[in-house]
Amino acid sequence: MKKILFTPIIYLLASCATQTTVEPGDSQIRLLTEQVASAPDTVAYEDFWVAYLESQQPVNNIAARDRYQTEMAAIESGQKSCEAVDWKAVANNNILSLMPHLTAAECYESVGQLEAANYHKNLFEFIATGMLSGRNGEYNYSAFEVASWADAEDLLTISGYEIIDSYIEFANSRNAIYRVYNVREVGGYQVSKIYFDNARFLHRLLAIRYPFAGTSDQLYTDVIQILAQTDYAARHAEGIVFHAEGQYPQAEQAYLDAIVMGSISANISLGRLCLSGKTEKFALNECAQLFVAAAELGLEEAKVYLAYMAFMGLGIESDTDLATALLSSAEQHLKKGQAEYELYSLFASEEFTSVNEVRAEQFLQASANKNYPMAYFTQAIGNLEQNNYYQFEQLIQKASNSGFSPAQFFYASYLLEEKKEISEGMALLNEAAVAGNPPALYERGRIAQFGAHGQPKDMSRSIRDYQAAAYRNHLPAQLKMGVLHSKEVITDANAEIAYAWYLLCGRAGNLECITNMGYSAEHGYGVEQSPAHAAELYRLAAAEGSAISNARLAGLYETGSGVEKDLEQAIHYYTQAAESGLANAMNKLGLMYLDTNNAISDYSRALYWFERAANQNSKYGYFNQARMYEQGLGVEVNLDRAMSLYEEASQRGHGMASLRIAEAYSQGESVDKNLDQVLHYLKLATEQSDNLQLKQMLEDCADTKDCNVSHLKQFLSGLSQE
């Protein structure tokens, strides 16, 4: 898939990079820095962020951090007093780094230079508040946004967390990466995960328009693989990629390297590989030692794996007492119900052995008994699938009331679509969207676009929500952003950016995105025109079941565009699309069989497919049947039947059908002449065709009350050329 999708990417990235070139100079960020230092409430944090990204500071991030470390070393060794440091130069050259501002503020406060202290204190509080605002770090879609990962570690340290270790989490076929920190509050017991996102910073360094680095896999090749030489989390991430691609020996080595470099999480990844029987250096009875190592170093989730192994007798002797003790120990350091839910997930999975439904249900209920939101949500979905609506509502309400945004979105959709409780549904949807839940943002955008559920239309709001969901890796939202650019709905719409959105979600396997990539390649929209490449893309999506791609590939075979003309292949792919329910393909089949110039001409098959299309409420299906009955193509001439079918097509918006009925009333063909009916159907035809010439002709008819055959022929001729 990647080879097919990447073919046009060099052209695309070159154009995107050109659009994001940043001229040297930090005047805007320095101006805003001084404004924040004196009046922080007058600056929007997002504006500050954008100015930072447009400056040279991201490029100089490492050098600026090194300077800070050098100054700190000099202070700690007694070579320099803290007030002798030019803190404005040190801190403001890497403005989003918190530690220099905090150190400067503490230094100046200690020597009584309060004005200088307040300068850095205002900057520190503004940046820290901006980083934390509107996000909670619990999921990738609510990750805290930082510049460098070092800034993330500073924020955690300042916030009172002990960092156990960290790892990289990929999203959507490596289109996005997040750094996840396993942390414990200093002096506390609970272990949790906190997500950080520095995608905009990385795109600035790569000189690629955000968020499209993933379209060429550069987040992996130009970030992860380079950092893997020195960063244990990056080397661990390489192992995860090898593991996912079935390169198990390489995965095992990468995990081992990461462990040696200091990764604790890599022990769990290697343990999972071991339990799957895919390691060369570890036998099944040696897997436990990897989880033990992770547990001893502070990762409580490792105890859940050990409990699972003890319950199942997997690699160790079955021991229910040991399993219970391990689970109890993990419970003390994780969120209430989390350990049981993770154990449920293992029993419900076939990753290591067959599913144990009894154990899975036992621990899912145990998790729910401790009010764990994901357990309620999982149970709610299970009850909905079994049509247990009362239980579903009870459970989804509990999950939603806990603030779990996926449950809030799901319940909001249920209230809006099924219960028609609009006020409560919209309130819940808004709550989930504010939390950053991508499906909720997308749905709120859809409602604003179309004015659904009685809400006012607001295209600006809609675009903001679609974009926010797209940035959070929501595939339908990325598709929508591409469509909005393609249709020039967005200000500064750009065909190349439309294609980039399609490519981003296409790499993640979205069939509509791949289909739209094919359409763009076929017609040269935002990418070099190549019907041959379009055929490859259509074939890729068609093989996965895309009806539209089947139909478009059929069209290429029918015309010989990008492929050798082959009517049998066209019939094959149109049939695939038609059997998937695509009415357009049914009509295409009918037209091919109707064409007497084709060797495959077959009136009975043509009628069959037109009837199938009409059953899908297709105006073309009705219209084409009407033509056959009117002209006696494979059937006896039946003008009454033809007029009835034209009427069905007209009611569904077919302009030619309306025009044909008008002509019939004008000439008295199988109906009595009726000028009022002529004018009625001419008006319909004009509205349906949206042809300005026809509208003028209709006005002439209305004025003169005389619509003769010659007029109608003009109508027919004009409409047929549209």
N, C-alpha and C positions, 0 to 999 in steps of 0.2 A: 504493500500500500504506500509506504513512504516514498519509494522511488517515483511512483506515478504522481503523487501529490507534490513532490518537490521540483519537478521538471521546470516550471516557470519561476521558481522562487528567486533566482539571482536578479532577474529583471525587477521583480516586485520590491525586494529589499533595498536595492539601489535607489529606487524612487522614494521609498519610505525614509531611508536614511537622509536623503537630500532634504526632505521636508523638516527634519528635526535637527539639522546642523545648528549648533549654538556658537555664536560669535564670542570671542574672548571678552572678558569684562564682567565685573561683579557689581556694577553700580546700583542695580535695582535691589539686590539682596542686601547690600550695605545700607542703602537708604531705608529699607524696611527694618533692618536690624536696629538702627538708631531710633526709628519710630516706636518699635516694640519696647526698647529699653526705657523710653520716656513715657509712652502712653500705650501699653499693650492692648487695651480694649479697642483701639482704633484700627487694628490690623486683623484681617481674617487669616486663620492658620493655613488654609488652602492656598491663598495668594502667596504666603511666605514660602510654602513648599515649592510652588511652581517657580518662584524667583530663584530658589536654591538650585533646582534642577536645571534652570537655564544659565546658571553661572558656571564657573570653572571649579567650584568647590568640590563637587562629586569626584572629579578627576583627580584632585589633589588631596582626597580624603586620607589616604594612608600616610602621606608626608606630614599632614597636619596632626594626625594622631601621634606619629612618631615624635614630633616636636613637643607635644604635650608630655609624652612619656619621658623625654630627655629632661625637660624642666622639672618634672616630679622627682626624677632620680637625683638631680642636682640639689633639690630642696631636702630630700630625705637623707642625703649624705652630708648635709651641712655646708655644701659649697655655695649655696645661694639662699637668701631669705625669700619667703614667698612674696613679699611686697616688691621685691626687686624684679620680679617677672613682669613682662609686658603682657598682662593677661588679656587685654583687648585683642592684641595681635594673635595670641595663641588660641583663644576661644573663638574669635570671630572668623578665623580662616577655616573653621570646620563647624559652622554655626549650629548644626543640628546635633552635635555631640554634647551630651548633658554634663559629663564629668568636668570638663574645663570650666564651665560656667559655675557649677557648684563649688569647685575648689577655689575659684577666684572670689566668689561671694564670701565663703568662709574665711579666706585669707584677709580680705579687706575689712571684714567685720572684726577680726581678731586684732587689727591694728587701728581700729577706729575710723577707717575711711568709709563712712557709711554711704556716701553718694556713689562711690565706685562699687560698693557691695550691692546696693540696690539696682545698679545698672545690670549686673550679671544675674541677680536674683530674679528680676523681671523677665530676662531672657530665659532663664532656666524654667521658671514656672509656666511661661507661655508655651515653650516647646514641649515640656512634659505633659501639660494639660492637652495640648493639641494631639500628641501621640495617643493619649488614652481616650480622648473624646469620641463617643459614639461606637466604641468597640470594647469587647471584653476579653479577646484573645482565646476564647474557649474552642473555637472552630476555625478552619481556614478562611471562611467567609467573614469572620469577625476578627481576623488577625490584626494585631497592632502594626501600624505602618512605621517603618524606620528607614534610615539610609543604610548604613553598614550593619552587619550582624554584631559588630562590637558595640554599636549603640544599643542594640537590644539587650546585650549582657549588662551594660551600664544601667539601663532602666530597671532590669530585674534586681540588680544589686542594690540600687538606691531604694527600690520598693520593699526591700527586706526579704528577698528570696535567696535561698542557697541553690545554686545550679548544680544538679546532679550530672546531667549530660544533655546532649541535644542530637537531633537527627534531622534529615531533610525529608520532607513529604512532597511527592509529586502530585499534580492534578492534571487530568485530561491529556494523557499521553505526553507528559513532560512539557505541556504548554505553560505550566506555572509551577513554581517551587515555593515552599514555605519552610522556615526553620522552626522546629518545634523543640521547646526546652522542657525537660523534666525537672521540676523544681520542688523545693520544700521551703515553707516559711521558716526563717531562722528561729530556732527555739520551738518549732512546731513539729507535728507528726505527719500531717497530710501531704501526700505527694500528688502533684497535678501537672497537667501539660498546658503550656502557654504558646500560642502560635504568633509568629512574626512574619510580616510580608515586606520585602524590600524590592519589589518588582520594578517600581518606577526608577529607583536608584540604579538598578542593574541595567535597565534599558538605556538610561543616560550614559552609562559607561560603555555599553555596546554600540551606542549611536544608532539605535533602531527605534522607530516609533512605537510607543507603548500602545497596546500590550502584545506586539507581534513578534517578539524574539522567538517564541515557541514555534512559529511557522517554519523555521529552518533548524529547529532543535538547538539553537544557540545557548539557551539556558543550561542545557546539558553539556554540549561540546565546549563552549567557551567560558563556562563558569564552573560547573561541577567537576568536569574532568581535569581542569587546570588546578582547582583548589584541592583535588584529591591527593595531590602529592604531599600536602602539609596539614590538611584539615580532616580530622577523623570522620566528621559527619558527611563530608563530601565523598570520602572513600567508601563509607557505609552505603551512601546513595548509589555509587557505582555497583555495589553488590546487589542492591535492590533491583537495579535495571537488568543486570545479568540474570538474576533469579527469575524475573518476570519473562525474560526472553528465552528461558530454558537452558542458559549457559551455566550449568550448575558448578562445574569445577572453578570457573572464573568467579562465580558468586561466592563460593566457599573461601577462595583466597582473598577476595576483597573484604569479606567479613572478618577474616583473621587479621588482615592488615589493619583494619579499623580498630579492632580490639587492642592490638599492640599500640596503636597511636593514642588510645585513651577512650574509645567509645564503649559505653556500657550497653547501649541499646543494640549494638551489633551482636552481642551475645544472644539476645532473644531471636534476632533474624537468623543467626547461624543455627540456633536450637530448633527453629521451625524447619529449616532446610534439613536438619538431621532427622527430625521426626518424620519428614516426608520420604526418608530413605534416599536422599539425593546427595549425601556427602561421601567423600572418598576417605577422609581422615578420621571420621567418627562413626562408630557402630551405633546401632539403636540404643544399646545399654549405656552409651556414653553421652547421650543427648542431655540427660538431666544435669550433668556438671555445668553445662553452659547456662542453664536457667538458674542454677544455684549461684554461680558467679555473679549474674546480674542482680539477683535478690540480695546477696551480701553487700553489693555496692550501692544498694538503695532503690532499685526499681521493683516496686511492689507487684507490678503486673506479672513479673516472672514467677511469683508464688502461685498465681492463678494457673499458669501453665503446669507447674509442678503438681498442683492439686488435681488438675485434669489427668495428668499421667498416672497419678496414684489411684484415682477413681477407675481409670480404664485399664490399668496394668500395662501401660504403654512405655516400654523401655525400662520400667522398674516394676517391682512386685505390686500387685494390687493391694492397697491398704487404705480402707475407708477412714480409719482413725487419723492416719497421717494426712490424707486429703482434707479432712475436716479441719485439722489443726492449721494446715497451710492456708486454707481459705479464711479462717478466723484471723490469722495473723495479717493477711492482706487487707481484710476489712478494716482493720484499725487505722490504716494509713491512706485508704482511698475514700472517695465519696460514698455515702451510705447507699448500698445497693449496687455499686459499680462492680465490685468483685464478682458478685453473683451473676450480674448481667454478662460480664466477660466470659464467665464459665459457661453460661447458657449458650453464648455465641460459638464456643468451641464444640459443645455437644451437638449443636444444630448444624455444624459444618462437616463436610466430607474431606477437609484438607488433609487430615492425618489417618482417619479411619472412618467407618460408616457412621451415619447419624444415629445418635442415641436419643430418640424422641422423649422417652420417659424422663431421663436426666435433664434434657433440655427444658421440658415443661416445668420440672421441679425447680430449677434454678431461675427460670424466668419469673415464676410466681414468687420465689423468695426475694428476688430483686424488687418486684412490684410491692411486696409487703413492706419494703423499706422506702417506698415512695420514690423510686428511681424513675425519672421521667421517661427515659428511653424504653424501660420495661412496660410502662403504661402504654406508650405509643405502639410498641410492637404487639402487645395484646389487643389494642384497639383495632389495628389493621387486620389481625387474624380474625377477629369477630366480624368485621365488616365483610371480609371475604366469604364468611359463612352466613351472611345475611342476618346476623344477630345484632340488630340495630340498637336495641336498648343498651346492651353491654358495650357496644361500640361507643355510644354517646357518653356513657358514664366514664369510660376509660380515656377517651380523647379529651374530655373536659379536664380530667385530672392532669393529664400530660400538658395540656394547654395552660392551665392555671399555674403550673410550675414555672412558666416562662420559657418552655422549650419551644423554640421558634419553628422547627419542622412540624410539630404538632399544632401550633397556632395556625400555620398556613393551611394544613390539611383540614383542620376543623373549620377555618374560615371558608374554605372552598365548599365544604359540606353545607354550611349554613347558607351560603349564597346560592348554590346551585340546586340543592335538594330541599332545604327547609324554607328558602326564600325569606330568611331573616336577615334583611339587608343591613340594618344598622349595626347589629352585633357582629355580623360577618365582616363588614368593612373595618370596624374597630379592631378586630383581631388581625385582619390582614395588614392593617397599618402598623400594628405592634410588631408583627413578624418582619415586615419590610424595614422598619426602623432598626431592628436588630441585625439587618444585613442579610436576611435569608434570601438567597437568589430566586427560588421559585416565587416567593411572595413579592419581591420587587418586580419580577416579570409579569405576574398576574395583575399587580396594581398598575403597571404600565399599559397592559392590554385593556384594562377597564377604562383608563384615562383616554386611550386612543379611540376607542369605539363608543364611549359613553355607556358601557354596560351597567346593568343593575341600577339604572336610573341616575347614575353619577354624571356630572358634567364632563363633556369632552375637554381635554387639555393636552394638546400635542406636545407642548414643551415639557410638561410633567411626565408624560409618557416616555419621551426620549430620555429624560434623566434616569428614569427607573430602568428602562431597557439597558442603558449604558452601564448603570451600577451593577445590574445582574450579569451583564456580559463580562465586565471586569472581574467578577467573582466566578468566572468559568462556567456560567450557565449556558449550555449549548444552544437551546432555543433562542436565548437572548442574543447570542453571538450571530446566529442566523438572522434574527430580526434586524440587528444593526447593519448587517450586509445588505438586506433588502431595503432598508431605509436609505442607505447610501445609493443603492442601485436605482431606486425610484426618485432620488433627489428630493427626499422629504426633509432631510437634515440640512441645516445651513452649512455651506461649504462642502456639500456632498462630493464624493470623490470615488470614481469607479475603481481605482487601484485599492483604496481602503475597503471598499465593498468586497473586492476579491480577497483581501487579506483576512477579513472576518470569516469569509467562507472557508478559506484555507485553515484558519485556526480551529474552527469547529469540525472541519472535514478531517483533519489529522486525528481528532478524538473519536472519529467513527460516525459522526452524524450524517445520515444518508442524504438528507435534504441539502446539507452544506456541500457534500460532494457533487450532488446533482447540479447545484447552482454554480459550482466551479466548472463543471462541464459546459453549462450554458454560456458562462463567461468566456471560456476558451473557444467555444464554437463560434461566437460572434465577436470576439476581440474586445470584450468589456473589461477594462482594468488589467488585462494581461494580453500577451501576444496571441493573436488569433491562430488557432490550430484545431481544425475539426478532427484531425487524427488524435490529438491529445484529449479532445472532448470525448471521442469515442472510447478511449481508455478509461476515462473517469466514469462515463455512463455505464460502461461494462462492469466496473468495480462496484458501483452502487447497485446495479441491476442484479448482480450475483448475490447481494445481500438482501434482495427483496424489494428494492425501490421501484414502484410501479411507474413513476414519472421517468426515471432513468431508462427503464425498459422501453417506454414509448419514444423517448428522444433518440435512443440508440436505433430503434426501428426506423425513425425518420431519416437518420443518416444512411442506413442501408437502402432505404427506399429511393433516396436521391443520389446516392453514391458520393456523399460528402465526407471526406476523411477516411472512407473505407470503400472497398470495391462494391459497386451497386449489386445488390442481391435481394430480390423480392422475397425469396423463401426465408431469408434471415429476417427481413422486415416483418413478414407475417409471423414468424416465430416470436420476435420480441414484442410486437403489438399484442399478440395473443397472451403472452406472459403478463403484460400490463392490464389487458382486459380482464383476465381471470382474477386479477387482484382487485377488480372493481372500478378501474379507471374508465369512465364513460368516454372520454376523448379518444382513448385507444380503441374502444368498441366502434366508434364512428369511423376512425381511420381504417379499421379492418373492413367495415362495410363499404367504404368508398373504394378501397383497393379491389374488393370483389365485384363492385359495381362497374368498374372501368373495363370496358370491352377491349381496350387496347392491351390489357394485361393477359398473359397466358393463364393466369389463375382466376380469371373472371368467373363468377359463380353467383347468380342472382339470389338463389335460395340462401346462401351463406351471408350475402349482403343484408338481406331482410332480417335474418336471424340476429346479426350483430346490431342492426339499427333498433330492433325490438328490445334487445338487451340494454342498449343505451337509453332508450325511452323509459325502461323500467328503473333506470337510475335518475330519472327526472331530467334527462338531457333534452334540451330544445332541439338540438341537431338530430337526435335520434328520431324525434317525432317528424321533423321537417323532411328528413331523407326518406322515411317511410312514405310520407305523403307524396313525394315526387314519384316513387315507384308505383303507387296505386294510381296516380294521375296519368302516368305515361305507360302503364301496363308493362313494367319491367319485371318479368318473372312472375307476374300475377295478372289476373284479369283487371282491365280498367275499371275503377270504382271511384267515381268522382265524389260521391257522398262520403265514402271512407277517407278519401284524400282531404276533403274540406274539413272533416272532423279532426284529422291529424294536424292539418295546418293550424286549426284553432288551438289545439293543445300547444303547438310550438309557439304560436303568437302569445298565448297567455304566459309563456315562460321567457318572453323577451326576444323572440327571433324576428328581426325586421323583415326579412324576405317573406316569411310566412304571413305576416300582417299585410304586406303588400300584395301577396298573391290572393288573399281573401278580398282585399279591396277591389282588385281587378275582377274577381268573380262577381261581386255585387254590381260592378260597373257594367259587365257584359251579360249578366243573368245566367252565369254558368252554374247549373245545379242549384241555384238559389234565385229568388226573385230580385230584379234590379231594385236597388235601394241607395239613393244618394247619401242619406244620413249615415248608413253603414259604411259606404265608401269613405266618407270624410273621417268617420271614427277610426277605421283601420289605417287610413293614410296618416292620421295623426299618430297612431301607435307606431307605425313603421318609421316615421320621422324621429320620434323620441327614441326608439330602439336603435336606430342607425346613427343618430347624432350627426347627420350629414346636413351641412348648412344649405347646400343646393336643394336638397329635398324639402327642407323646411320652407324655403322660398316658394317652391312649386306648390306646396300644400296651401300656403297663404293665397296663391293665385286661384287654386281650386275653390277655396272657401269664399273668395270674393266673387268669382264668376258663377259659382254653383254649376260648373261645367268641367268635369274631369273625364276627358275622352280617352280613347285607347292610346292615342299617340302620347298623351301625358303619362299614362301608366307605363308605356314602354320606356319612356325617358327615365321614369322612376326606377324601373327594373334595371336598366342599363347602368344608371348611376350607382345604384346600390351594389350591383354585382362587381363593380370595379373597386369597392372599398377594401 
